Amino acid sequence: MSFTLTYDAIARRIDHSLLSPTLGGAELEEGCRLAARYGVASVCIKPYAVSLAARLLGGSDVAVGTTVGFPHGGHATAVKVAEARQAMADGATELDMVINIGQAIAGEWDAVAADIDAVTRAAHDGGAIVKVIFENCYLNDEQKVRLCRICGELRADYVKTSTGYGTGGATFDDLRLMRRAAPAHVQLKAAGGLRTLDALIEAAQLGCDRIGASRTAEILEELQARLRSP
């Protein structure tokens, strides 16, 4: 896959993660300002702070995203839909939803699909995009492939490797597998474990369209220095 290393090629793939349970108040505000300063694709902020992010990022090119069913995916579907609608009402335009992991492991694919479909429909009705989180550390390859195909059939916008809060995060093998298994109209997001500039570059080269990151400033400062070097 063709890839040219530029600042925007990395920065505009980053979803700046503001989801740590210890973050609050001034740290969330500074995270939004950092995202605008570095020109990333979006912030992914805790649901209660979506309205704050929307206010701080209004007029910028940084989208406001948040989570649905996070981090374990076991919420009732109606609750996930309500979360999605509340997030959009507060100003979110990107929703990262966690599948029902236990149902996927149990092979209850109709229920898994119904859950994804309900949130995807609600999001699209509200003008938002949906990134469907699998939590690959708990799944085998057959389950990951099945989920990619379900997301393609349901017109989800992205498939995503992980929450970043499971026992493992994104791997390059999983990115290759998901890019092969997902239809071309479904984009790919990596989250968890990609903590260096070189890791982000490799993910981009593998066809990753978005990458969740919390070390955004450090990574992009290193990128700027590398691009300035002769």
N, CA, C and O of each residue as an XYZ file, in Angstrom:
920
protein
N       0.849     -1.197      0.000
C       0.000      0.000      0.000
C       0.882      1.244      0.000
O       1.818      1.342      0.793
N       0.590      2.179     -0.872
C       1.397      3.385     -0.994
C       1.184      4.294      0.213
O       0.051      4.535      0.627
N       2.277      4.791      0.769
C       2.201      5.686      1.914
C       3.388      6.636      1.868
O       4.534      6.203      1.746
N       3.114      7.922      1.965
C       4.165      8.937      2.003
C       4.139      9.592      3.372
O       3.095     10.056      3.832
N       5.291      9.624      4.014
C       5.360     10.182      5.363
C       5.354     11.713      5.314
O       6.311     12.337      4.855
N       4.274     12.295      5.789
C       4.153     13.736      5.986
C       3.563     13.960      7.374
O       3.118     13.017      8.028
N       3.565     15.201      7.810
C       2.969     15.490      9.120
C       1.486     15.106      9.128
O       1.025     14.412     10.034
N       0.741     15.564      8.111
C      -0.698     15.286      8.090
C      -1.003     13.803      7.950
O      -2.027     13.332      8.443
N      -0.118     13.060      7.277
C      -0.355     11.630      7.096
C      -0.416     10.892      8.424
O      -1.067      9.851      8.522
N       0.248     11.411      9.443
C       0.178     10.828     10.781
C      -0.820     11.582     11.655
O      -1.696     10.966     12.263
N      -0.698     12.901     11.725
C      -1.551     13.681     12.635
C      -3.024     13.491     12.336
O      -3.837     13.383     13.254
N      -3.379     13.450     11.046
C      -4.789     13.338     10.685
C      -5.312     11.899     10.778
O      -6.456     11.621     10.418
N      -4.465     10.995     11.261
C      -4.916      9.654     11.602
C      -5.152      9.484     13.103
O      -5.729      8.484     13.530
N      -4.715     10.444     13.894
C      -4.742     10.271     15.345
C      -6.074     10.692     15.949
O      -6.567     11.795     15.711
N      -6.641      9.784     16.736
C      -7.742     10.107     17.650
C      -7.098     10.270     19.029
O      -6.695      9.284     19.646
N      -7.002     11.490     19.504
C      -6.331     11.758     20.784
C      -7.209     11.252     21.918
O      -8.318     11.745     22.125
N      -6.707     10.268     22.648
C      -7.505      9.579     23.659
C      -7.499     10.326     24.986
O      -6.445     10.617     25.552
N      -8.698     10.628     25.467
C      -8.896     11.286     26.756
C      -9.872     10.457     27.584
O     -10.905     10.950     28.037
N      -9.517      9.181     27.770
C     -10.429      8.211     28.382
C      -9.928      7.635     29.697
O     -10.663      6.903     30.360
N      -8.707      7.942     30.091
C      -8.192      7.386     31.337
C      -9.133      7.722     32.492
O      -9.606      8.854     32.589
N      -9.409      6.757     33.366
C     -10.345      7.019     34.459
C      -9.901      8.116     35.414
O     -10.721      8.657     36.156
N      -8.626      8.450     35.407
C      -8.138      9.473     36.335
C      -8.195     10.888     35.768
O      -7.981     11.853     36.501
N      -8.478     11.024     34.485
C      -8.510     12.349     33.874
C      -9.785     13.100     34.251
O     -10.865     12.514     34.323
N      -9.649     14.374     34.485
C     -10.829     15.189     34.760
C     -10.502     16.662     34.616
O      -9.338     17.049     34.504
N     -11.548     17.480     34.620
C     -11.404     18.918     34.697
C     -10.391     19.521     33.755
O     -10.528     19.445     32.534
N      -9.365     20.124     34.345
C      -8.371     20.868     33.579
C      -7.597     19.967     32.625
O      -7.176     20.416     31.560
N      -7.401     18.685     32.996
C      -6.668     17.769     32.120
C      -7.443     17.496     30.836
O      -6.848     17.406     29.762
N      -8.752     17.363     30.935
C      -9.561     17.158     29.742
C      -9.559     18.412     28.872
O      -9.483     18.321     27.647
N      -9.640     19.570     29.498
C      -9.580     20.821     28.732
C      -8.245     20.937     27.996
O      -8.213     21.269     26.811
N      -7.158     20.668     28.690
C      -5.841     20.763     28.065
C      -5.696     19.731     26.955
O      -5.046     20.001     25.945
N      -6.292     18.550     27.125
C      -6.253     17.539     26.076
C      -6.932     18.003     24.802
O      -6.453     17.732     23.701
N      -8.043     18.698     24.951
C      -8.733     19.238     23.775
C      -7.899     20.319     23.109
O      -7.800     20.368     21.883
N      -7.304     21.178     23.910
C      -6.461     22.235     23.337
C      -5.236     21.650     22.645
O      -4.819     22.137     21.594
N      -4.666     20.615     23.230
C      -3.524     19.945     22.608
C      -3.917     19.372     21.250
O      -3.178     19.504     20.275
N      -5.093     18.733     21.193
C      -5.564     18.151     19.933
C      -5.699     19.211     18.855
O      -5.329     18.978     17.705
N      -6.228     20.381     19.217
C      -6.362     21.466     18.245
C      -4.993     22.009     17.841
O      -4.761     22.326     16.675
N      -4.102     22.110     18.804
C      -2.769     22.660     18.537
C      -1.993     21.793     17.554
O      -1.275     22.310     16.698
N      -2.134     20.482     17.675
C      -1.383     19.568     16.821
C      -2.166     19.133     15.579
O      -1.629     18.416     14.735
N      -3.415     19.553     15.457
C      -4.180     19.290     14.245
C      -4.476     17.828     13.999
O      -4.346     17.351     12.872
N      -4.879     17.096     15.056
C      -5.198     15.676     14.898
C      -6.611     15.516     14.330
O      -7.338     16.490     14.137
N      -6.974     14.260     14.070
C      -8.292     14.008     13.476
C      -9.424     14.261     14.463
O     -10.426     14.890     14.122
N      -9.259     13.765     15.695
C     -10.344     13.885     16.660
C      -9.816     13.740     18.075
O      -8.676     13.330     18.294
N     -10.661     14.083     19.026
C     -10.484     13.630     20.395
C     -11.512     12.528     20.641
O     -12.613     12.549     20.091
N     -11.128     11.571     21.476
C     -12.101     10.592     21.970
C     -12.139     10.788     23.478
O     -11.244     10.358     24.206
N     -13.199     11.447     23.923
C     -13.269     11.933     25.293
C     -14.368     11.202     26.057
O     -15.281     10.643     25.450
N     -14.284     11.204     27.376
C     -15.308     10.575     28.202
C     -16.680     11.168     27.880
O     -16.791     12.361     27.595
N     -17.717     10.342     27.925
C     -19.039     10.834     27.515
C     -19.512     12.085     28.247
O     -20.123     12.961     27.635
N     -19.243     12.182     29.536
C     -19.761     13.348     30.257
C     -19.124     14.656     29.813
O     -19.672     15.731     30.059
N     -17.952     14.569     29.148
C     -17.224     15.772     28.751
C     -17.388     16.113     27.277
O     -16.684     16.985     26.768
N     -18.297     15.449     26.587
C     -18.483     15.727     25.160
C     -18.856     17.186     24.925
O     -18.325     17.823     24.015
N     -19.753     17.714     25.730
C     -20.171     19.103     25.518
C     -19.001     20.062     25.733
O     -18.897     21.071     25.036
N     -18.128     19.762     26.681
C     -16.923     20.561     26.889
C     -16.045     20.528     25.650
O     -15.585     21.571     25.185
N     -15.810     19.336     25.112
C     -14.974     19.208     23.918
C     -15.595     19.935     22.739
O     -14.896     20.605     21.978
N     -16.904     19.804     22.586
C     -17.574     20.480     21.473
C     -17.413     21.991     21.565
O     -17.242     22.669     20.552
N     -17.468     22.508     22.773
C     -17.284     23.951     22.948
C     -15.849     24.373     22.653
O     -15.618     25.364     21.962
N     -14.888     23.618     23.178
C     -13.487     23.989     23.012
C     -12.990     23.808     21.585
O     -12.106     24.537     21.135
N     -13.557     22.834     20.870
C     -13.071     22.502     19.529
C     -13.946     23.077     18.418
O     -13.674     22.862     17.236
N     -14.982     23.798     18.791
C     -15.831     24.417     17.788
C     -15.026     25.337     16.890
O     -14.243     26.154     17.374
N     -15.217     25.207     15.578
C     -14.483     26.020     14.620
C     -13.147     25.445     14.211
O     -12.499     25.972     13.306
N     -12.715     24.366     14.865
C     -11.466     23.707     14.479
C     -11.787     22.552     13.531
O     -12.951     22.256     13.260
N     -10.724     21.904     13.030
C     -10.894     20.731     12.181
C     -10.851     19.432     12.982
O     -10.832     18.346     12.403
N     -10.834     19.539     14.298
C     -10.767     18.354     15.157
C     -12.173     17.905     15.516
O     -12.942     18.665     16.105
N     -12.509     16.673     15.161
C     -13.835     16.132     15.452
C     -13.930     15.735     16.920
O     -12.927     15.446     17.572
N     -15.157     15.727     17.418
C     -15.414     15.299     18.793
C     -15.974     13.885     18.768
O     -17.011     13.616     18.163
N     -15.260     12.988     19.444
C     -15.709     11.607     19.535
C     -15.833     11.179     20.981
O     -15.275     11.805     21.882
N     -16.576     10.096     21.191
C     -16.717      9.532     22.529
C     -17.027      8.050     22.409
O     -17.055      7.490     21.313
N     -17.259      7.427     23.558
C     -17.454      5.980     23.597
C     -18.895      5.615     23.894
O     -19.656      6.390     24.473
N     -19.245      4.387     23.469
C     -20.566      3.818     23.715
C     -20.364      2.380     24.198
O     -19.652      1.604     23.560
N     -20.983      2.028     25.314
C     -20.827      0.680     25.839
C     -19.423      0.387     26.320
O     -18.973     -0.757     26.261
N     -18.736      1.387     26.786
C     -17.303      1.303     27.090
C     -17.089      0.999     28.572
O     -17.825      1.526     29.406
N     -16.101      0.162     28.930
C     -15.160     -0.531     28.043
C     -15.490     -2.001     27.769
O     -14.800     -2.644     26.979
N     -16.536     -2.545     28.410
C     -16.738     -3.996     28.337
C     -17.817     -4.461     27.361
O     -17.907     -5.653     27.067
N     -18.638     -3.534     26.855
C     -19.605     -3.887     25.824
C     -20.854     -4.580     26.304
O     -21.705     -4.943     25.492
N     -20.993     -4.777     27.612
C     -22.116     -5.562     28.118
C     -23.389     -4.780     28.379
O     -24.353     -5.346     28.897
N     -23.427     -3.512     28.043
C     -24.644     -2.722     28.225
C     -25.783     -3.294     27.377
O     -25.541     -3.855     26.308
N     -26.997     -3.155     27.843
C     -28.155     -3.480     27.011
C     -28.127     -2.602     25.768
O     -27.675     -1.458     25.811
N     -28.615     -3.151     24.660
C     -28.588     -2.398     23.399
C     -29.323     -1.067     23.522
O     -28.867     -0.053     22.994
N     -30.461     -1.066     24.219
C     -31.216      0.176     24.368
C     -30.397      1.234     25.105
O     -30.521      2.426     24.821
N     -29.570      0.807     26.040
C     -28.719      1.750     26.763
C     -27.636      2.291     25.829
O     -27.323      3.481     25.871
N     -27.062      1.426     24.987
C     -26.064      1.888     24.019
C     -26.667      2.907     23.058
O     -26.035      3.914     22.738
N     -27.873      2.650     22.605
C     -28.538      3.593     21.701
C     -28.780      4.916     22.416
O     -28.585      5.986     21.838
N     -29.204      4.841     23.667
C     -29.418      6.078     24.433
C     -28.106      6.833     24.621
O     -28.075      8.060     24.518
N     -27.029      6.110     24.894
C     -25.714      6.745     24.998
C     -25.343      7.455     23.701
O     -24.870      8.592     23.711
N     -25.567      6.767     22.587
C     -25.237      7.342     21.288
C     -26.021      8.626     21.048
O     -25.459      9.628     20.604
N     -27.299      8.598     21.336
C     -28.143      9.771     21.100
C     -27.750     10.928     22.017
O     -27.728     12.082     21.590
N     -27.444     10.620     23.267
C     -27.015     11.676     24.191
C     -25.700     12.293     23.729
O     -25.529     13.512     23.761
N     -24.768     11.434     23.296
C     -23.474     11.934     22.832
C     -23.642     12.870     21.643
O     -23.003     13.921     21.583
N     -24.493     12.495     20.702
C     -24.719     13.359     19.538
C     -25.413     14.656     19.932
O     -25.104     15.718     19.393
N     -26.346     14.570     20.866
C     -27.009     15.786     21.338
C     -26.014     16.738     21.989
O     -26.183     17.957     21.946
N     -24.970     16.161     22.598
C     -23.955     16.978     23.260
C     -22.883     17.483     22.298
O     -22.052     18.311     22.674
N     -22.896     16.987     21.054
C     -21.976     17.501     20.057
C     -20.992     16.515     19.473
O     -20.115     16.912     18.705
N     -21.106     15.232     19.811
C     -20.204     14.232     19.243
C     -20.605     13.906     17.811
O     -21.790     13.830     17.484
N     -19.595     13.713     16.961
C     -19.846     13.298     15.575
C     -19.170     11.961     15.257
O     -19.289     11.449     14.144
N     -18.458     11.400     16.244
C     -17.819     10.100     16.080
C     -18.072      9.285     17.342
O     -17.867      9.768     18.456
N     -18.519      8.042     17.157
C     -18.861      7.172     18.278
C     -18.081      5.870     18.184
O     -18.142      5.170     17.172
N     -17.349      5.550     19.241
C     -16.591      4.301     19.306
C     -17.347      3.341     20.218
O     -17.306      3.480     21.441
N     -18.040      2.364     19.626
C     -18.885      1.452     20.409
C     -18.209      0.105     20.592
O     -17.548     -0.401     19.686
N     -18.383     -0.467     21.775
C     -17.840     -1.790     22.070
C     -18.918     -2.832     21.804
O     -20.056     -2.698     22.254
N     -18.538     -3.876     21.063
C     -19.477     -4.973     20.833
C     -19.777     -5.680     22.154
O     -19.091     -5.457     23.151
N     -20.799     -6.529     22.158
C     -21.023     -7.415     23.297
C     -20.028     -8.569     23.174
O     -20.264     -9.536     22.450
N     -18.924     -8.449     23.886
C     -17.809     -9.378     23.735
C     -18.216    -10.798     24.100
O     -17.874    -11.745     23.393
N     -18.940    -10.947     25.194
C     -19.358    -12.281     25.623
C     -20.229    -12.969     24.597
O     -20.090    -14.171     24.374
N     -21.125    -12.227     23.969
C     -21.977    -12.825     22.932
C     -21.161    -13.254     21.728
O     -21.446    -14.289     21.126
N     -20.152    -12.478     21.368
C     -19.302    -12.867     20.238
C     -18.552    -14.157     20.559
O     -18.480    -15.060     19.725
N     -18.004    -14.244     21.746
C     -17.277    -15.452     22.133
C     -18.208    -16.658     22.156
O     -17.800    -17.766     21.809
N     -19.451    -16.447     22.563
C     -20.429    -17.531     22.636
C     -21.015    -17.896     21.274
O     -21.760    -18.869     21.158
N     -20.680    -17.116     20.243
C     -21.213    -17.390     18.918
C     -22.640    -16.930     18.711
O     -23.326    -17.427     17.817
N     -23.097    -15.995     19.515
C     -24.472    -15.480     19.402
C     -24.472    -14.329     18.396
O     -24.663    -13.165     18.749
N     -24.253    -14.694     17.142
C     -23.972    -13.681     16.126
C     -25.168    -12.814     15.764
O     -24.999    -11.643     15.425
N     -26.378    -13.371     15.831
C     -27.562    -12.546     15.550
C     -27.688    -11.426     16.578
O     -28.015    -10.293     16.226
N     -27.431    -11.737     17.838
C     -27.511    -10.727     18.893
C     -26.399     -9.697     18.740
O     -26.628     -8.500     18.918
N     -25.201    -10.156     18.412
C     -24.080     -9.236     18.193
C     -24.408     -8.277     17.052
O     -24.191     -7.070     17.159
N     -24.928     -8.824     15.970
C     -25.254     -8.000     14.802
C     -26.370     -7.011     15.122
O     -26.316     -5.857     14.698
N     -27.379     -7.454     15.866
C     -28.483     -6.560     16.213
C     -28.000     -5.383     17.057
O     -28.471     -4.257     16.898
N     -27.066     -5.653     17.947
C     -26.502     -4.620     18.812
C     -25.739     -3.585     17.977
O     -25.933     -2.380     18.138
N     -24.883     -4.066     17.096
C     -24.115     -3.159     16.218
C     -25.062     -2.378     15.311
O     -24.893     -1.175     15.115
N     -26.045     -3.059     14.766
C     -26.972     -2.422     13.833
C     -27.747     -1.294     14.503
O     -27.922     -0.226     13.916
N     -28.212     -1.525     15.729
C     -29.010     -0.509     16.414
C     -28.206      0.758     16.652
O     -28.705      1.862     16.432
N     -26.971      0.610     17.096
C     -26.138      1.791     17.354
C     -25.743      2.465     16.041
O     -25.736      3.692     15.947
N     -25.419      1.669     15.040
C     -25.034      2.238     13.748
C     -26.181      3.032     13.138
O     -25.972      4.134     12.632
N     -27.376      2.487     13.182
C     -28.540      3.210     12.648
C     -28.787      4.514     13.406
O     -29.042      5.553     12.798
N     -28.711      4.452     14.725
C     -28.934      5.660     15.518
C     -27.878      6.712     15.196
O     -28.188      7.895     15.056
N     -26.633      6.269     15.083
C     -25.547      7.205     14.787
C     -25.719      7.831     13.420
O     -25.612      9.048     13.274
N     -25.983      7.009     12.419
C     -26.130      7.541     11.070
C     -27.346      8.457     10.958
O     -27.314      9.447     10.227
N     -28.399      8.133     11.669
C     -29.575      9.011     11.675
C     -29.231     10.382     12.243
O     -29.822     11.393     11.863
N     -28.255     10.401     13.171
C     -27.841     11.658     13.785
C     -26.635     12.311     13.129
O     -26.117     13.312     13.625
N     -26.187     11.744     12.013
C     -25.079     12.328     11.280
C     -23.708     12.007     11.833
O     -22.737     12.686     11.496
N     -23.601     10.980     12.681
C     -22.315     10.588     13.253
C     -21.793      9.329     12.575
O     -22.538      8.604     11.918
N     -20.496      9.084     12.748
C     -19.906      7.844     12.266
C     -19.672      6.903     13.440
O     -19.598      7.329     14.592
N     -19.554      5.605     13.121
C     -19.411      4.574     14.149
C     -18.141      3.776     13.914
O     -17.867      3.320     12.803
N     -17.369      3.615     14.988
C     -16.199      2.739     14.984
C     -16.521      1.590     15.932
O     -16.731      1.802     17.126
N     -16.559      0.387     15.402
C     -16.980     -0.782     16.178
C     -15.754     -1.449     16.786
O     -14.874     -1.924     16.068
N     -15.701     -1.483     18.126
C     -14.551     -2.027     18.848
C     -14.774     -3.508     19.135
O     -15.788     -3.904     19.710
N     -13.784     -4.325     18.710
C     -13.890     -5.774     18.896
C     -13.326     -6.256     20.233
O     -13.884     -7.180     20.823
N     -12.257     -5.672     20.722
C     -11.452     -6.154     21.857
C     -10.810     -7.493     21.510
O     -11.128     -8.539     22.077
N      -9.886     -7.408     20.543
C      -9.278     -8.583     19.926
C      -8.525     -9.491     20.885
O      -8.368    -10.681     20.610
N      -8.058     -8.952     22.001
C      -7.296     -9.776     22.937
C      -8.107    -10.952     23.473
O      -7.535    -11.920     23.975
N      -9.433    -10.875     23.372
C     -10.294    -11.952     23.866
C     -10.823    -12.856     22.752
O     -11.519    -13.834     23.030
N     -10.501    -12.540     21.497
C     -11.126    -13.214     20.359
C     -10.111    -14.016     19.559
O      -8.917    -13.719     19.566
N     -10.609    -15.043     18.868
C      -9.741    -15.755     17.925
C      -9.907    -15.150     16.533
O     -10.784    -14.316     16.307
N      -9.058    -15.580     15.608
C      -9.074    -14.978     14.275
C     -10.394    -15.196     13.564
O     -10.867    -14.303     12.861
N     -10.994    -16.357     13.729
C     -12.278    -16.622     13.079
C     -13.343    -15.640     13.558
O     -14.155    -15.162     12.766
N     -13.337    -15.344     14.850
C     -14.310    -14.389     15.391
C     -14.044    -12.971     14.878
O     -14.982    -12.230     14.585
N     -12.785    -12.601     14.773
C     -12.440    -11.274     14.248
C     -12.904    -11.120     12.800
O     -13.452    -10.084     12.425
N     -12.682    -12.153     11.993
C     -13.099    -12.110     10.592
C     -14.623    -12.018     10.505
O     -15.159    -11.249      9.707
N     -15.308    -12.799     11.320
C     -16.784    -12.768     11.303
C     -17.288    -11.366     11.647
O     -18.227    -10.869     11.025
N     -16.674    -10.744     12.622
C     -17.079     -9.400     13.012
C     -16.813     -8.382     11.903
O     -17.627     -7.487     11.674
N     -15.690     -8.513     11.221
C     -15.411     -7.610     10.100
C     -16.486     -7.717      9.031
O     -16.916     -6.712      8.465
N     -16.912     -8.929      8.761
C     -17.939     -9.133      7.730
C     -19.290     -8.607      8.177
O     -20.019     -8.018      7.379
N     -19.634     -8.810      9.437
C     -20.884     -8.269      9.968
C     -20.879     -6.743      9.861
O     -21.863     -6.144      9.427
N     -19.780     -6.126     10.255
C     -19.696     -4.659     10.199
C     -19.814     -4.154      8.768
O     -20.405     -3.102      8.522
N     -19.258     -4.898      7.832
C     -19.399     -4.526      6.430
C     -20.841     -4.589      5.969
O     -21.323     -3.686      5.285
N     -21.531     -5.660      6.346
C     -22.931     -5.815      5.953
C     -23.816     -4.735      6.567
O     -24.797     -4.313      5.956
N     -23.474     -4.290      7.765
C     -24.304     -3.313      8.475
C     -23.888     -1.869      8.196
O     -24.469     -0.934      8.748
N     -22.888     -1.690      7.344
C     -22.401     -0.366      6.919
C     -21.829      0.441      8.077
O     -21.934      1.667      8.097
N     -21.223     -0.249      9.043
C     -20.448      0.465     10.050
C     -19.296      1.173      9.347
O     -18.834      0.727      8.296
N     -18.840      2.265      9.922
C     -17.821      3.076      9.255
C     -16.405      2.553      9.475
O     -15.567      2.631      8.577
N     -16.139      2.025     10.657
C     -14.813      1.524     11.017
C     -14.940      0.215     11.790
O     -15.943     -0.034     12.460
N     -13.911     -0.608     11.682
C     -13.680     -1.675     12.651
C     -12.439     -1.279     13.443
O     -11.496     -0.706     12.897
N     -12.451     -1.589     14.733
C     -11.405     -1.108     15.641
C     -10.920     -2.268     16.499
O     -11.712     -3.099     16.944
N      -9.624     -2.314     16.723
C      -9.016     -3.468     17.362
C      -9.371     -3.636     18.830
O      -9.601     -4.756     19.287
N      -9.418     -2.542     19.570
C      -9.357     -2.659     21.028
C      -9.874     -1.390     21.702
O     -10.001     -0.334     21.083
N     -10.169     -1.536     23.005
C     -10.487     -0.358     23.814
C      -9.229      0.325     24.332
O      -9.233      1.521     24.622
N      -8.153     -0.446     24.446
C      -6.971      0.035     25.141
C      -6.998     -0.281     26.615
O      -6.057      0.036     27.342
N      -8.089     -0.915     27.069
C      -8.238     -1.237     28.488
C      -8.456     -2.728     28.724
O      -8.815     -3.135     29.829
N      -8.241     -3.544     27.692
C      -8.283     -4.988     27.850
C      -6.909     -5.521     28.220
O      -6.050     -4.763     28.672
N      -6.696     -6.807     28.036
C      -5.406     -7.414     28.379
C      -4.359     -7.214     27.288
O      -3.191     -7.548     27.484
N      -4.762     -6.677     26.153
C      -3.835     -6.402     25.063
C      -4.462     -5.404     24.114
O      -5.676     -5.204     24.106
N      -3.601     -4.772     23.305
C      -4.086     -3.774     22.363
C      -3.887     -4.201     20.931
O      -3.905     -5.390     20.615
N      -3.695     -3.219     20.062
C      -3.548     -3.481     18.627
C      -2.251     -4.233     18.353
O      -1.222     -3.976     18.977
N      -2.318     -5.162     17.413
C      -1.113     -5.826     16.905
C      -1.095     -5.676     15.388
O      -2.137     -5.518     14.753
N       0.088     -5.728     14.829
C       0.193     -5.600     13.379
C      -0.453     -6.790     12.680
O      -1.030     -6.634     11.604
N      -0.364     -7.975     13.276
C      -1.033     -9.139     12.683
C      -2.533     -8.929     12.619
O      -3.167     -9.275     11.621
N      -3.111     -8.363     13.680
C      -4.550     -8.106     13.671
C      -4.921     -7.046     12.644
O      -5.957     -7.154     11.988
N      -4.088     -6.029     12.498
C      -4.384     -5.002     11.495
C      -4.378     -5.601     10.092
O      -5.244     -5.284      9.276
N      -3.417     -6.454      9.814
C      -3.386     -7.124      8.501
C      -4.645     -7.968      8.306
O      -5.279     -7.909      7.252
N      -5.002     -8.744      9.313
C      -6.172     -9.623      9.234
C      -7.446     -8.814      9.013
O      -8.248     -9.150      8.141
N      -7.638     -7.763      9.787
C      -8.864     -6.978      9.698
C      -8.957     -6.231      8.381
O     -10.043     -6.093      7.819
N      -7.817     -5.746      7.879
C      -7.857     -5.034      6.594
C      -8.221     -6.002      5.470
O      -8.937     -5.628      4.541
N      -7.737     -7.237      5.546
C      -8.104     -8.235      4.532
C      -9.571     -8.634      4.650
O     -10.247     -8.827      3.639
N     -10.064     -8.757      5.877
C     -11.406     -9.307      6.094
C     -12.513     -8.280      5.915
O     -13.623     -8.632      5.515
N     -12.228     -7.018      6.204
C     -13.263     -5.988      6.112
C     -13.423     -5.519      4.673
O     -12.428     -5.390      3.959
N     -14.646     -5.260      4.233
C     -14.837     -4.706      2.890
C     -14.155     -3.352      2.752
O     -13.864     -2.686      3.745
N     -13.905     -2.957      1.517
C     -13.159     -1.721      1.251
C     -13.853     -0.487      1.820
O     -13.185      0.489      2.159
N     -15.201     -0.515      1.932
C     -15.903      0.672      2.422
C     -15.801      0.824      3.940
O     -16.210      1.853      4.479
N     -15.269     -0.169      4.633
C     -15.091     -0.103      6.085
C     -13.645      0.280      6.386
O     -12.713     -0.377      5.923
N     -13.467      1.331      7.152
C     -12.129      1.770      7.503
C     -11.637      1.064      8.770
O     -12.389      0.352      9.435
N     -10.365      1.278      9.085
C      -9.711      0.503     10.135
C      -9.088      1.434     11.169
O      -8.413      2.405     10.826
N      -9.331      1.116     12.454
C      -8.723      1.880     13.546
C      -7.982      0.946     14.491
O      -8.478     -0.124     14.845
N      -6.797      1.364     14.889
C      -5.998      0.658     15.891
C      -6.064      1.432     17.202
O      -6.088      2.662     17.209
N      -6.091      0.700     18.302
C      -6.062      1.346     19.614
C      -5.355      0.433     20.601
O      -5.513     -0.787     20.572
N      -4.579      1.048     21.469
C      -3.903      0.298     22.510
C      -2.570     -0.263     22.070
O      -2.512     -1.036     21.114
N      -1.510      0.106     22.740
C      -0.211     -0.512     22.512
C       0.668      0.131     21.460
O       1.845     -0.217     21.362
N       0.143      1.059     20.666
C       0.968      1.735     19.651
C       1.439      3.055     20.253
O       0.726      4.058     20.221
N       2.641      3.036     20.796
C       3.101      4.160     21.618
C       4.282      4.917     21.036
O       4.791      5.843     21.668
N       4.724      4.545     19.851
C       5.881      5.220     19.254
C       5.530      5.701     17.854
O       4.580      5.224     17.233
N       6.311      6.648     17.376
C       6.116      7.147     16.021
C       6.280      6.019     15.009
O       5.478      5.900     14.083
N       7.295      5.202     15.171
C       7.519      4.117     14.209
C       6.348      3.147     14.182
O       6.000      2.631     13.121
N       5.733      2.892     15.341
C       4.573      2.010     15.385
C       3.403      2.622     14.626
O       2.690      1.913     13.916
N       3.195      3.939     14.769
C       2.112      4.596     14.043
C       2.370      4.581     12.548
O       1.446      4.391     11.757
N       3.611      4.778     12.161
C       3.941      4.741     10.734
C       3.665      3.353     10.165
O       3.091      3.230      9.083
N       4.065      2.317     10.879
C       3.814      0.964     10.384
C       2.320      0.673     10.288
O       1.869      0.055      9.323
N       1.552      1.114     11.282
C       0.107      0.914     11.232
C      -0.494      1.612     10.015
O      -1.355      1.053      9.336
N      -0.041      2.829      9.744
C      -0.538      3.560      8.575
C      -0.188      2.826      7.290
O      -1.008      2.745      6.375
N       1.007      2.300      7.221
C       1.438      1.559      6.031
C       0.612      0.290      5.823
O       0.463     -0.183      4.697
N       0.075     -0.258      6.917
C      -0.749     -1.463      6.821
C      -2.204     -1.150      6.470
O      -3.026     -2.060      6.361
N      -2.521      0.125      6.295
C      -3.872      0.496      5.890
C      -4.751      0.997      7.009
O      -5.974      1.034      6.876
N      -4.137      1.382      8.112
C      -4.902      1.879      9.253
C      -5.276      3.340      9.013
O      -4.410      4.174      8.748
N      -6.556      3.639      9.107
C      -7.055      4.987      8.823
C      -7.085      5.886     10.047
O      -6.943      7.103      9.927
N      -7.268      5.300     11.220
C      -7.234      6.045     12.479
C      -6.440      5.237     13.507
O      -6.395      4.007     13.459
N      -5.820      5.961     14.432
C      -5.014      5.336     15.470
C      -5.273      6.080     16.773
O      -5.068      7.291     16.859
N      -5.721      5.351     17.780
C      -5.907      5.963     19.079
C      -4.566      6.164     19.762
O      -3.732      5.259     19.780
N      -4.356      7.345     20.324
C      -3.073      7.646     20.960
C      -3.288      8.582     22.139
O      -4.133      9.476     22.095
N      -2.511      8.364     23.191
C      -2.501      9.298     24.315
C      -1.182     10.066     24.383
O      -1.109     11.116     25.021
N      -0.135      9.546     23.728
C       1.172     10.210     23.714
C       1.309     11.075     22.453
O       2.367     11.125     21.827
N       0.237     11.736     22.107
C       0.142     12.473     20.848
C       1.228     13.524     20.699
O       1.904     13.581     19.672
N       1.398     14.349     21.711
C       2.368     15.446     21.607
C       3.777     14.899     21.401
O       4.507     15.380     20.534
N       4.159     13.913     22.178
C       5.496     13.337     22.070
C       5.730     12.745     20.681
O       6.785     12.951     20.081
N       4.747     12.015     20.179
C       4.873     11.373     18.870
C       4.982     12.417     17.764
O       5.834     12.302     16.883
N       4.128     13.431     17.806
C       4.130     14.421     16.726
C       5.318     15.366     16.813
O       5.778     15.862     15.784
N       5.823     15.627     18.000
C       7.057     16.407     18.109
C       8.221     15.633     17.486
O       9.055     16.210     16.789
N       8.269     14.331     17.739
C       9.323     13.519     17.131
C       9.184     13.501     15.610
O      10.179     13.554     14.888
N       7.954     13.426     15.135
C       7.726     13.438     13.690
C       8.205     14.744     13.078
O       8.868     14.734     12.040
N       7.883     15.853     13.697
C       8.325     17.151     13.162
C       9.838     17.229     13.126
O      10.410     17.745     12.166
N      10.486     16.727     14.152
C      11.956     16.746     14.185
C      12.526     15.851     13.079
O      13.512     16.201     12.431
N      11.902     14.709     12.876
C      12.388     13.794     11.840
C      12.219     14.401     10.449
O      13.098     14.261      9.598
N      11.099     15.070     10.219
C      10.851     15.664      8.922
C      11.775     16.849      8.649
O      12.059     17.166      7.494
N      12.247     17.507      9.718
C      13.171     18.631      9.538
C      14.601     18.177      9.276
O      15.413     18.933      8.743
N      14.905     16.929      9.656
C      16.275     16.428      9.516
C      16.627     16.242      8.044
O      15.782     15.802      7.264
N      17.861     16.569      7.647
C      18.258     16.425      6.239
C      18.384     14.948      5.860
O      18.709     14.631      4.716
